[in-house]
Amino acid sequence: MRDARGDVKRPIGLRLWLSGGWLILLVLAALLAPWIAPQDPLAQDLFTSRLPPFWEAGAEPGYWLGSDSLGRDVLSRIIHGARLALIVALVAGTLTCVIGTALGLIAGYYRGWPDRIISRFVDIWMAFPPVLFAILLIAVLGTGLTSIIIAIVVIDWTRFARVIRAEAMTQGAMDYVASAQVAGRKRMGTMLTEILPNVLPTIIALLTLEMGIAVIVEAILSFVNLSISTDSPTWGGMISEGRTSVHQAWWVLVFPLITLFLTVLSFSQLGEGLKDRFDPVLR
Amino acid sequence: MNAFLEIRNLCVTLKGGAPILRNVSLSVSAGQVHGLVGESGAGKSMIGKAVLGTLPRALAVTRGEIWLDGVDLQTLRPAERRRRIGASAALIPQDPLTALNPARRIGPQITRRLVDILGWSRADAEARALELLAEVQIPDPARVMRSYPHELSGGMRQRILIAAAFAAEPKLIIADEPTTALDVTVQKQILRLIADMQTRHGTALLFVTHDLGVVSKVCDTLSVLYAGKVVEEAQMRRFFMHPIHPYSAALLAATPSYKDPEGSLTPVPQSVIDQVEREVTDHDRRAGL
């Protein structure tokens, strides 16, 4: 009656451990930044400029990953940069997810004119090159955290809308949706109680992917100096500054780049891992 | 006439014009079992879907009346129609694998109708669901209520769907090929279960199938469908003894028999197919299609 899988607790895979571990580390770093950062991330000191990371000759204690051309500690700046990166990932990712999912569900389940309107919007949106679109938006909205979040939501809701629409269409054709309707469920109720739980695994995978993308978009905007003001350290800003001095001090470019890479990779791997765990059939 | 469900001159067309159901009329009396037989694509399931208001988006009822418990459903506003259908009719679907929501536990999927439409309390609805699961011979109902659909076998799921269909004591149940997706040994049990439940609850049953053998076991009356048109409506005994329409006779002759397994099967002769096709074209011409 109940097959073996039902009683077996599936171990948390290596993928979930590694990606989850890195992200937890980042969250801790972001929360505890003022206490754990070895230096003030904004303190400039020309006597300590371009110090190499700790294993190279000429390294100074307290500057584990070296310092940039203005003498600011790279590790401290990465730790403080995590705050902004995570705020953008969480807030922009969640908002994009909520808006895109709502529109996708409505389009895929109700079909008809709501679908036509939403789908045309998606088509038009997709014709814009996203990065240029973001830069344009920031130029209009002005720089700042809120503008960045708005820009990410505005350019990326289509990703959710498209995928969730397709999923909602497949689920909507299933017999259990028809049964729910025969049982007198209203359409909105059917959408929320029958369809939504079944697209949840996809939503989670997309959400974590979107968080990774939000971090990248923020980094791109920092790279072209359209993110937050230069006094708050951001990974994109560090990469942009590091690029100019890469031949003298490679570490200023490489460490934030590695952090960014690992973060985005972790988000997408976390999504894949969670998707499997949330899938009712695989669970 | 005390028919619980009466369909008069029902026409369903594909948006764009192609007819799917052609002037279908049939009636199911309270407590009776009416079979709907026909080849695949004859529109058997579409009749059930038209009654329940779950026609695919591309199809629409263009003409005709569907009287359910003395009310013409076609004249009602959608919300009122949905409420009426929900309160008095239920569906036993064809494929138990897609008819239960994979993301939700069994319990709420059975009690849903009781809570939503009849306004029962959750505790009452759950007690009733347990009772019903026991009635459809499911061992350990309490555990099944907490299970997810994928943890159960196809036969179990079909039993659950039967329990769910009877839960609110509907006066009409539409069984859309309820045994087709099951394997042969389970088919027989499920069939007997549906027949038992129907007798015990006194429900009217519209039984859609392509299997004349099944019809002969459970139905009181039947309609034979060809290309969306009712070719013959008959009492069970009369039909098996003297089918009137040549197509019905040909269908009967094409049914394998347990008693004579070596006996050769006669395919429906071309002349008969030509005749029903002609009737269908005649009908379309008269209807101005």
Contacts between the chains, C-beta under 8 A, distances in Angstrom:
chain1	res1	chain2	res2	distance
A	1	B	139	6.8
A	1	B	140	7.1
A	1	B	143	7.7
A	1	B	144	7.5
A	1	B	151	7.8
A	1	B	152	6.8
A	1	B	153	7.6
A	1	B	156	7.0
A	2	B	143	7.3
A	2	B	147	6.5
A	2	B	151	5.1
A	2	B	152	7.8
A	3	B	151	6.1
A	5	B	151	7.9
A	6	B	147	7.6
A	6	B	151	5.0
A	111	B	57	6.3
A	174	B	98	4.7
A	174	B	99	7.8
A	175	B	93	4.6
A	175	B	94	7.4
A	175	B	95	6.1
A	175	B	98	4.6
A	175	B	99	3.9
A	176	B	98	6.5
A	176	B	99	5.3
A	176	B	100	5.6
A	176	B	101	4.4
A	176	B	109	7.7
A	178	B	49	7.9
A	178	B	52	7.6
A	178	B	54	4.3
A	178	B	91	7.3
A	178	B	93	7.4
A	179	B	91	6.1
A	179	B	93	6.5
A	179	B	99	5.9
A	179	B	164	7.7
A	180	B	101	7.7
A	180	B	112	7.3
A	181	B	53	7.2
A	181	B	54	5.9
A	181	B	82	7.1
A	182	B	52	4.9
A	182	B	53	7.5
A	182	B	54	6.3
A	182	B	85	6.3
A	182	B	86	6.5
A	182	B	89	7.1
A	182	B	90	6.6
A	182	B	91	5.1
A	183	B	86	5.4
A	183	B	90	7.7
A	183	B	112	5.5
A	183	B	113	4.2
A	183	B	116	6.4
A	183	B	117	6.9
A	184	B	82	5.4
A	184	B	83	5.7
A	184	B	85	7.2
A	184	B	86	2.7
A	184	B	87	7.2
A	184	B	113	6.9
A	184	B	116	5.6
A	184	B	117	4.7
A	185	B	112	7.6
A	185	B	116	6.5
A	186	B	79	7.9
A	186	B	82	7.8
A	193	B	104	7.7
A	194	B	101	5.4
A	194	B	104	7.8
A	197	B	101	7.2
A	197	B	103	3.6
A	197	B	104	6.3
A	198	B	101	6.9
A	198	B	102	6.5
A	198	B	103	4.7
A	200	B	103	7.1
A	280	B	102	5.2
A	280	B	103	4.6
A	280	B	148	5.7
A	280	B	150	6.9
A	281	B	102	5.8
A	281	B	150	4.9
A	283	B	148	7.8
